[in-house]
Amino acid sequence: MEKAPYRPQFRVIMLVSVFLLICFSLPMLYSTSAPVHGNKYFFNQSLFVCIGATLAFFIQFIDYNWLCRNARWFLVICCVALLYLVLANILSKAGYSDIAKKFPLIKAIKGSYRWFRIGGFGIQPAEFTKIALVLVLSEYYHHNIKRVHELKWGFIFPALIGGSVMMLIMLGGSLSMTVLTGTVIITVMFVAGARMRWLVGCVIMGIVGVFSVAIISPVRAARFESFLTPEELSADKGYQLWHSLLSLGSGGWTGQGFSESRMKNEYLPEAHTDFILAIVGEELGFLCILFVCFLYLLFLVSSLKVAGQARNVRGVILASTLGCTVIQHAFVNMGVICGLLPTTGITAPFISYGGSSMVSAFISVGLLLSVDRMTSTGEYVPDKPSNSHVKGPLILPGENVE
């Protein structure tokens, strides 16, 4: 597979886009949270940025090939954490909430156990599970790329791996994270070259499944109803979405001025997390929203360029999927605040408040930098045939591609 000459400017563009998003995030987080919560969220977010940036710095010096080969253990750990939360959720739903409350390191938030609570901070394992899944599937397709058009090797086995992870996330009570994990799996398959009819079938089944779950669950059905008629339900189910639309509309092109939002103080819940971009639109205007979109676009393009320069299948799939995953989160978040998608709870990468989302986004950056660094060195040691040393429950035998 012939590659274009290495160009370091794509790495620089990616880092600049992330830096500008962070520089934009912290002042806006202070603006949205300080009037009600003081400096707490601002200092916490600054800590999350430091932790994430430190991880990204060190991860870039680790060979991504080695990470992919050993990612199955990372995925197992993530799945065990998810299973722990699933057990607590099942006990809670079955009427044994007193037992679930005794589980160490977790706490119910809005009736669901989705986070671990450690030292006053929440850790959402589903965020890190997506990264582990991308690493594992990148390794899988690296060894089976010549069989990608075969139903068994190109679709069924990776779908079983990804579907098992999605089931754990779904049983944990997060439909939106389950859907995003599904889009990650489809992205990996698409980049690897799986047949389009299989992917289209997955998308159709996913849409049907989401609607089915939304109908069965009263809470999700209410969200979907408020998405269809936010103005009519503005005093009840559509309160959050309606005031998000009012925030965006009242900002106009140039906004009402930094820290001059009225909605964040009295009308819009979760203004510093899921709906922070609505406040951005109110205070800084639609032009600033377009600038944020431009930064996300720069991140995506630079990620795809890094993938295009990668020296093996692992690097191509890993870099492409991680770049697309960050943008998928951004697209969903923007779709929600604009009323194009139902309320989901998905944050805006690098901007919204959240430790797990911020750290996982920086881990993705670190992996992208690792792919870029290995490309820049020009050093690549081909794998031995897969049946000689690549063994484990998640790596199936197949054709090895250098």
KOLKEVO-99770 format. One line per field, with one value per residue (C-alpha): residue in one letter; x, y, z. Coordinates in pm, 1 decimal, decimal comma. Layout:
BEGIN
rest <- (A  ...)
x <- (X  ...)
y <- (Y  ...)
z <- (Z  ...)
//
This chain:
BEGIN
rest <- (M  E  K  A  P  Y  R  P  Q  F  R  V  I  M  L  V  S  V  F  L  L  I  C  F  S  L  P  M  L  Y  S  T  S  A  P  V  H  G  N  K  Y  F  F  N  Q  S  L  F  V  C  I  G  A  T  L  A  F  F  I  Q  F  I  D  Y  N  W  L  C  R  N  A  R  W  F  L  V  I  C  C  V  A  L  L  Y  L  V  L  A  N  I  L  S  K  A  G  Y  S  D  I  A  K  K  F  P  L  I  K  A  I  K  G  S  Y  R  W  F  R  I  G  G  F  G  I  Q  P  A  E  F  T  K  I  A  L  V  L  V  L  S  E  Y  Y  H  H  N  I  K  R  V  H  E  L  K  W  G  F  I  F  P  A  L  I  G  G  S  V  M  M  L  I  M  L  G  G  S  L  S  M  T  V  L  T  G  T  V  I  I  T  V  M  F  V  A  G  A  R  M  R  W  L  V  G  C  V  I  M  G  I  V  G  V  F  S  V  A  I  I  S  P  V  R  A  A  R  F  E  S  F  L  T  P  E  E  L  S  A  D  K  G  Y  Q  L  W  H  S  L  L  S  L  G  S  G  G  W  T  G  Q  G  F  S  E  S  R  M  K  N  E  Y  L  P  E  A  H  T  D  F  I  L  A  I  V  G  E  E  L  G  F  L  C  I  L  F  V  C  F  L  Y  L  L  F  L  V  S  S  L  K  V  A  G  Q  A  R  N  V  R  G  V  I  L  A  S  T  L  G  C  T  V  I  Q  H  A  F  V  N  M  G  V  I  C  G  L  L  P  T  T  G  I  T  A  P  F  I  S  Y  G  G  S  S  M  V  S  A  F  I  S  V  G  L  L  L  S  V  D  R  M  T  S  T  G  E  Y  V  P  D  K  P  S  N  S  H  V  K  G  P  L  I  L  P  G  E  N  V  E)
x <- (0,0  184,8  171,4  211,4  522,8  503,4  387,6  423,3  185,2  -119,2  2,8  43,4  -303,6  -460,6  -283,4  -373,2  -741,2  -744,1  -557,5  -805,5  -1102,3  -958,5  -882,0  -1240,6  -1381,4  -1242,4  -1367,7  -1709,8  -1727,8  -1649,3  -1917,1  -2185,4  -2113,0  -1963,0  -2286,8  -2447,9  -2161,9  -1869,1  -1524,2  -1575,4  -1640,5  -1380,4  -1103,6  -1223,0  -1223,0  -874,9  -762,1  -923,6  -744,6  -409,4  -464,9  -578,6  -296,4  -39,6  -178,7  -177,8  184,2  302,5  77,4  227,4  560,9  406,1  398,1  32,8  102,1  191,2  -118,4  -343,6  -189,3  -255,8  -582,7  -792,7  -690,9  -794,4  -1129,3  -1174,7  -1114,9  -1365,8  -1624,7  -1579,8  -1641,2  -1951,9  -2074,9  -2037,4  -2261,9  -2507,6  -2545,6  -2619,0  -2875,6  -3049,2  -3075,3  -3207,5  -3472,0  -3573,9  -3659,6  -3334,6  -3210,0  -3091,0  -2845,6  -2734,8  -2664,5  -2417,0  -2198,8  -1870,0  -1740,6  -2071,7  -2365,7  -2699,8  -2745,8  -3100,5  -3189,0  -2910,1  -2564,9  -2340,7  -2044,4  -1787,8  -1738,9  -1375,5  -1256,4  -1558,1  -1512,2  -1719,0  -1566,5  -1783,5  -1629,7  -1832,1  -1618,9  -1299,7  -1464,8  -1514,2  -1140,0  -1056,9  -1302,3  -1142,3  -798,6  -922,0  -1109,5  -812,7  -598,8  -862,7  -892,9  -515,7  -492,2  -802,0  -797,8  -776,7  -1094,2  -1286,8  -1535,5  -1621,6  -1933,7  -1782,6  -1450,7  -1544,1  -1869,9  -1998,3  -1699,1  -1635,2  -2011,3  -2025,0  -1738,3  -1891,5  -2246,2  -2145,5  -1998,4  -2307,5  -2530,2  -2339,0  -2366,8  -2737,0  -2807,2  -2626,4  -2901,9  -2730,9  -2909,6  -2724,0  -2383,0  -2496,1  -2589,3  -2256,9  -2069,7  -2261,5  -2151,8  -1791,6  -1820,8  -1975,3  -1700,8  -1432,2  -1602,9  -1642,7  -1276,9  -1167,7  -1368,0  -1658,2  -1937,5  -2173,8  -2490,3  -2387,8  -2336,5  -2665,2  -2839,9  -2678,3  -2794,0  -3152,4  -3157,8  -3011,1  -3276,2  -3553,4  -3396,7  -3367,1  -3730,6  -3840,3  -3652,0  -3783,6  -4141,4  -4098,6  -3928,1  -4154,3  -3856,3  -3712,2  -4056,8  -4100,8  -3768,3  -3869,7  -4207,6  -4041,3  -3806,7  -4104,6  -4302,7  -4069,3  -4279,5  -4602,1  -4424,9  -4199,7  -4331,9  -4275,3  -4101,2  -3957,5  -3839,1  -3466,8  -3477,2  -3707,5  -3484,9  -3182,1  -3347,5  -3432,0  -3068,2  -2942,4  -3202,7  -3149,7  -2775,8  -2810,9  -2494,3  -2267,0  -2424,2  -2523,1  -2171,0  -1947,0  -2110,3  -2431,2  -2652,7  -2984,4  -3076,0  -2779,8  -2882,9  -3254,3  -3387,8  -3145,1  -3041,0  -2704,7  -2583,9  -2220,5  -2240,7  -2473,5  -2601,0  -2289,4  -2292,0  -2640,4  -2495,1  -2205,0  -2459,8  -2641,3  -2331,1  -2097,4  -2336,4  -2381,2  -2048,2  -1868,9  -2063,6  -1942,8  -1585,6  -1623,0  -1754,7  -1451,4  -1216,7  -1390,1  -1359,3  -986,1  -950,1  -1133,1  -938,2  -601,8  -694,2  -784,9  -460,3  -266,1  -454,7  -374,9  -2,9  -7,7  217,4  -20,3  -385,8  -386,0  -281,5  -529,2  -827,9  -722,8  -659,5  -962,7  -1203,8  -1076,7  -1101,8  -1453,1  -1559,5  -1474,4  -1669,2  -1965,6  -1989,7  -1975,6  -2237,8  -2479,2  -2433,9  -2494,0  -2790,9  -2947,6  -2908,9  -3049,5  -3349,0  -3240,4  -3194,2  -3363,3  -3192,9  -2916,9  -2671,8  -2375,5  -2118,6  -1931,4  -1570,6  -1306,1  -1573,3  -1841,2  -1772,3  -1688,7  -1383,5  -1436,8  -1523,5  -1228,9  -972,1  -1096,2  -1080,8  -718,8  -638,4  -767,2  -535,0  -244,1  -316,9  -337,5  -1,2  139,3  30,2  181,4  508,5  553,9  491,9  746,3  1024,1  989,3  1044,3  806,1  873,7  627,6  430,5  504,0  227,2  -73,4  -80,5  272,5  230,6  -95,0  -317,0  -605,7  -981,9  -1045,2  -793,4  -896,3  -655,2  -642,8  -427,2  -157,5  -102,8  215,4)
y <- (0,0  308,9  610,4  982,1  1155,0  1243,3  1598,5  1723,3  2016,7  1794,2  1719,9  2091,5  2171,8  1908,7  2039,2  2399,1  2309,1  2129,7  2417,2  2673,9  2461,3  2439,4  2812,7  2869,5  2612,7  2735,0  3097,5  2980,8  2721,8  2993,3  3214,9  2944,5  2798,8  3073,5  3268,8  2959,1  2727,2  2963,1  2852,7  2481,2  2360,2  2591,1  2454,2  2095,9  2137,9  2289,1  1980,6  1750,4  1936,8  1898,8  1526,0  1469,2  1671,4  1485,9  1149,3  1258,0  1372,0  1034,1  821,1  975,6  809,8  462,0  257,2  235,6  -108,2  -234,9  -69,4  -234,2  -577,2  -553,2  -357,7  -667,1  -646,5  -281,6  -379,0  -661,1  -419,8  -172,9  -448,2  -566,0  -207,4  -188,1  -522,5  -390,4  -94,8  -321,3  -538,4  -231,5  -108,8  -446,4  -470,5  -115,4  -173,8  -505,1  -335,8  -407,1  -49,4  -80,8  -349,8  -147,5  154,5  -53,2  -115,1  69,2  343,5  409,4  642,3  668,8  984,0  1047,0  688,0  518,7  386,2  500,0  649,8  547,8  805,4  836,9  1126,6  1339,3  1292,1  1080,7  831,7  701,9  374,2  380,5  672,7  469,3  151,2  313,9  378,8  22,8  -108,0  97,1  -38,2  -398,3  -373,6  -199,3  -495,9  -741,0  -590,1  -552,7  -932,0  -999,1  -718,7  -958,0  -1127,4  -806,1  -884,1  -1222,6  -1210,6  -1417,6  -1233,4  -888,8  -845,5  -1117,4  -1151,7  -777,6  -720,9  -980,3  -810,1  -465,2  -584,0  -742,6  -412,5  -223,1  -460,2  -387,0  -11,8  -43,3  -247,7  24,9  264,5  486,3  467,1  764,1  618,5  284,8  453,2  637,6  313,7  163,1  448,0  384,7  18,5  108,5  366,5  103,8  -136,1  135,5  238,5  -126,1  -174,1  -393,2  -429,2  -132,9  -344,3  -488,7  -142,1  -12,0  -309,4  -225,6  135,0  31,9  -219,5  42,3  300,3  45,5  -58,2  299,7  374,6  51,5  133,7  491,7  366,7  115,4  355,7  637,6  868,0  825,7  851,5  1186,3  1307,2  1207,1  1378,1  1698,7  1681,0  1677,3  1955,1  2156,7  2474,5  2299,8  2119,2  2410,6  2419,2  2048,3  1784,6  2026,9  2285,7  2228,8  2206,6  2507,1  2732,2  2607,7  2726,8  3059,2  3099,2  3041,5  3270,4  3557,3  3570,4  3661,9  3685,6  3852,7  3764,8  3963,9  3982,5  3756,1  3653,5  3840,2  3533,2  3533,4  3172,8  3018,0  3159,0  3087,8  2893,4  2641,8  2342,7  2177,6  2494,0  2407,0  2049,9  1934,3  2280,6  2493,7  2567,9  2716,4  2968,6  3026,4  3118,0  3352,2  3532,3  3527,4  3474,3  3242,8  3351,5  3204,5  2879,1  2867,5  2917,9  2622,2  2412,9  2520,4  2404,0  2066,0  2042,2  2116,6  1839,6  1592,2  1680,5  1667,0  1330,4  1187,3  1322,5  1152,9  832,2  869,9  880,3  580,9  290,5  2,0  -93,2  -45,6  316,1  396,0  249,5  382,2  742,1  763,9  623,3  828,5  1149,1  1063,3  964,0  1307,2  1474,4  1241,0  1356,5  1719,0  1662,5  1496,6  1771,1  2046,0  1856,3  1848,0  2218,7  2307,6  2078,3  1845,3  1549,0  1442,8  1533,3  1279,3  1392,7  1378,4  1650,4  1872,1  1740,7  1967,4  2226,0  2082,5  2014,9  1652,0  1462,4  1135,9  1304,4  1545,6  1281,6  1031,1  1300,9  1373,3  1001,3  998,7  1290,9  1100,1  796,2  1015,0  1167,2  816,9  721,4  1042,7  994,9  637,1  762,3  1042,2  810,1  590,5  286,3  -2,8  -361,8  -593,8  -837,0  -1203,7  -1420,2  -1390,0  -1757,1  -1740,4  -1486,7  -1290,4  -1500,4  -1424,2  -1445,9  -1129,8  -1175,0  -1430,7  -1592,7  -1451,3  -1287,5  -1055,7  -721,7  -523,9)
z <- (0,0  -126,1  101,5  38,3  176,7  545,3  615,2  974,7  932,4  990,9  1343,5  1405,9  1269,7  1495,2  1804,7  1723,0  1682,2  2019,2  2187,2  2055,9  2163,6  2516,2  2525,0  2420,4  2665,6  2996,9  2980,6  2862,4  3139,1  3391,7  3239,4  3249,2  3593,7  3812,2  3879,9  4035,7  4138,1  4188,3  4069,4  4139,8  3785,5  3634,3  3857,2  3808,1  3430,9  3443,4  3635,0  3376,9  3097,9  3275,1  3333,5  2976,0  2821,7  3034,2  2925,1  2560,3  2591,7  2722,2  2500,4  2186,9  2273,8  2298,9  1980,1  1877,7  1726,8  2074,4  2220,2  1962,5  2023,6  2396,9  2386,7  2455,5  2821,3  2836,4  2683,3  2935,7  3224,2  3077,6  3030,9  3391,2  3506,4  3287,2  3420,9  3775,7  3689,4  3505,6  3814,4  4028,1  3774,0  3754,4  4132,5  4151,1  3882,0  4041,1  4369,1  4552,2  4550,3  4911,6  4802,8  4499,9  4719,7  4919,9  4613,4  4675,3  4443,5  4268,9  4323,2  4146,1  3938,5  3816,0  3902,7  3703,6  3786,6  3500,3  3683,4  3940,6  4216,1  4325,1  4536,5  4451,4  4075,6  3839,3  3594,9  3311,7  3186,6  2864,2  2739,2  2770,6  2645,2  2303,8  2276,6  2383,0  2124,1  1846,2  1940,0  1945,3  1615,6  1451,5  1553,2  1433,6  1086,5  1059,9  1068,6  859,2  605,2  309,9  431,1  493,9  214,6  366,1  582,1  862,0  895,8  773,2  959,9  1193,8  1427,8  1474,3  1507,7  1786,6  1969,8  1932,6  1995,2  2326,0  2441,8  2325,7  2522,6  2843,3  2787,8  2706,6  3020,0  3210,7  3109,4  2851,0  2516,6  2367,8  2453,7  2309,8  1981,8  1966,1  2033,0  1742,4  1516,1  1623,0  1521,5  1185,9  1126,9  1188,4  946,8  684,5  702,8  691,0  371,2  483,5  229,2  227,3  232,6  568,7  712,7  571,7  728,9  1063,3  1041,3  962,2  1248,1  1480,5  1392,7  1447,0  1777,9  1904,1  1822,2  1989,8  2309,6  2302,9  2281,0  2563,0  2804,9  2935,0  3002,7  2654,1  2497,1  2675,3  2535,2  2186,3  2226,0  2346,4  2047,1  1808,9  1980,0  2206,6  2204,7  2301,3  2587,1  2685,2  3041,0  3100,8  2891,2  2637,7  2890,4  2837,8  2458,9  2422,9  2633,0  2441,5  2120,9  2286,4  2392,4  2040,0  1888,0  2130,6  2056,5  1690,6  1482,8  1738,6  2075,2  2380,9  2521,1  2728,1  3057,5  2965,4  2923,3  3105,7  3033,2  3218,1  3556,3  3567,7  3273,0  3121,1  3336,2  3268,0  3094,0  3167,6  3033,5  2755,8  2659,4  2690,0  2315,7  2351,2  2595,9  2356,8  2091,9  2329,2  2458,5  2157,6  1868,4  1573,2  1422,0  1721,8  1682,3  1322,3  1444,7  1681,6  1391,7  1189,6  1467,2  1480,9  1102,9  1126,5  1383,0  1159,1  844,2  1022,2  1178,3  838,7  693,4  974,1  892,7  523,9  602,1  839,4  749,4  815,6  843,6  1220,8  1189,4  912,7  1098,8  1439,9  1333,4  1103,7  1360,1  1653,8  1451,8  1337,1  1690,1  1832,4  1552,5  1599,1  1961,2  1849,7  1579,9  1823,6  2082,9  1826,4  1687,3  2032,8  2112,1  1767,5  1807,3  1526,4  1763,1  2088,7  2415,8  2476,1  2743,5  2503,3  2567,4  2321,1  2301,9  2458,9  2551,9  2783,3  3149,3  3219,6  3336,9  3149,8  2821,4  2843,7  2940,1  2680,3  2411,0  2504,2  2498,7  2141,2  2065,4  2218,7  2001,7  1692,3  1782,2  1827,8  1476,3  1342,2  1533,4  1409,3  1057,0  1093,4  1215,6  908,7  1128,7  1107,0  1209,4  1033,2  1243,7  1225,9  1081,6  1308,1  1399,5  1543,2  1823,6  1805,1  2026,3  2255,0  2282,1  2080,2  1799,4  1542,7  1296,1  949,0  687,6  818,5  644,7  686,7)
//
